[in-house]
């Protein structure tokens, strides 16, 4: 999967800011359902550094995005944000994902998929949980690993307000059937000056 330069923000910025960034992506149209089978493995990476300092053992609302890894058996669309939770277990970090928002793009329109996902993180050694470094069990931003689905992913396409706005703009510019380009008319000033 090609890498993306799309901006992603800290978990503190909130899901609304992330969705706004996703809607700024190029537009396109694909299938009406985003589907992956149970036990499918997708590559993801950490958006912001995760660490358990000061005796913390759990963090909620961590952010992940798609990444290219060799263990993946399936791929998510390039423009996705996955929300999950992380829990420390000695020198491993157990990560579970519960929500996903993706946009599939093509040349002229976009399809938005947003719903629940049931998936858990596995390290390159195949073990449940990701090996973490240091006393604070730290995972740096960009650290990639595999998420394995515990249940099928089956999300129906949602309405895309951004695409509706673009459609209206195209029609207002005379590109759509609903608003054809008006025929040329003579300039009234030209006919008046000809009469003089």
N, C-alpha and C positions, 0 to 999 in steps of 0.2 A: 504494500500500500504506500502511495507517495506521502511524504511528510507534508504537514500543513503549517503555514505561518500565521494561522488564525490566532488572534489574541485570546488568551484565557486569563481569568482573574482569580484572585484569592477567594477562598470560601467565604470570607467576610463580606465580599462584594454582593453576594446574594444571587439566587437563581435568575432573577429578572434581568440583571446586567448580562449574565451569560447568554440568556435567550436572545437579548438584543444583539449581542455580538454574532450569534449564530444566524440571525435574520439578515445580517449585513453580508452574508456569503452570497456568491453568485447563484442565480436561480436556475431551476430545471424541473423535470417531471419524470418520476419513475413509478414503480409498483405501488399499489394502494395499501400494501401490508409489508411491514418489516418483520421477517421471520427467521429464526434460527432454532435448530433442534436442541433438546436437552443434551447435555454432555458436550456441546460444541465449546471449543476453546478459542478465545479471542485475545489478541495482544492489546495491552493498555500500558499507560505510563502515568506516574504521579504528576499532577499539575503543580502543586506547592509542596515544599519539603514538609514531611511529617516527622515529628519527634515527640517522645514522651518524657518531658522534663518535669522535675518537681513532683515525682511520684504519680504522675498521670498514668492511667492504664487504658483509657478509651477516648477516642475522638470521633465525633459524629460530623457528617456533612463534608467529608473529604472529597476532592474532585480528581477524576481520572479522565484521560482522553485516549483515543485509539493510538496504537503503536505497532510497528512492524516487528514481529518476533517469529523465530523459526518454529516454535511449538504450536502456533495457532493453526486450528483446523478450519476456521471461518474468519470473516472480517466484518467489521461494522463500517457504515459509511464514514468517509473521511472527516466530516464535520459532526462530531458527537461530544457530548459531555455526560459523564457517568458520575452519579453521586453515591457514596457509600460510607461505611463506618470502618474504623480501624481499632483493633484491640491488641494490647501487648500480651505476649505469652513467652516469658523469658527472653531468648534472643531471636524470637520470631514475631512478626506482626501479622495478625490475622485480619484480612480485609474482606468485607462482604459488600456487594453492590446491590442497591435496591431501586434506583431510578435512572432512567436514561432519556436523553433528548438528542435526536439526530436529524440532520437535514441531508437528503439525497439531492444531488444537483445534476442538471443537464444544461443545455444551452439557453433555454428561455423561461423556465419555471422551476419551482422547487417544491419538494414534498417534505413535510414536517412529521416526525414520529416522536411521540413523547408518552412514556408509560413506565410500568414497573419491570424490573429485571431481577432475577434471582441468580446470583453468581458469587463465587468465592475465589480467592487468590491462591495460586499455586506457584511455587518457585521453580527454577530451572532444574532442581533435583527431583521434581515431582511431588515434593512434600507440601502439605497444607500449610499455608502461611509463608510469608517472605522473611528470609534471614535479614536481620537488621544490625546496624553497627553501633558500637559505643554504649555507654551507660544509659543514654536517652533513647536507645533503640531507634536510630534515625534512618529514614529513607529520603534521599535527596530528590528534588524536583527532576523529572526526566527519567527516573528509575523505571525500567520496563519489566513487566511480568505477565503471566497468563491468568485470565479470568475464565473459569469453567462454569457453564450454566448448569444450575441444579434443576431447572424446569424450562420448557420451551419458551422462547421469546416470540410473541405474536402481537404486534402493535399496529393498529389501523391508522392510516394517514389522517392527519388533522387538517382543519381549515387553515389556510395560509393567508393572513391579512396582508402581508407584504406583497404577495403575488396578485391579490385582488387590486391593490393600489396600482401596481405596475400595469395590469391589464387596462384599468381605467385611463391611465396616462397614455398608453399606446392608442386607445380608441380616440382620446381627445386630440392626439396628434395626427389623426386621419389614417392610422395604420390598421384599425379594426373595421369590421363590417358595420358595426353600429354607428360609426361616424366616418363616412367616406370623405375623402378630400373634396371640398367644394370646387365646382367648375370655375374657370377664370371668367371674371366679369370686367368690362371696360371701366377704366378709372373715370369717375364723373368729372374730375377737373380737366382731363384731356378733351372730353367732348365739349365742355364749356368753352375752352380756349379755341377749339376748332370753329365754334359758332361765331366767335369774335372775328 
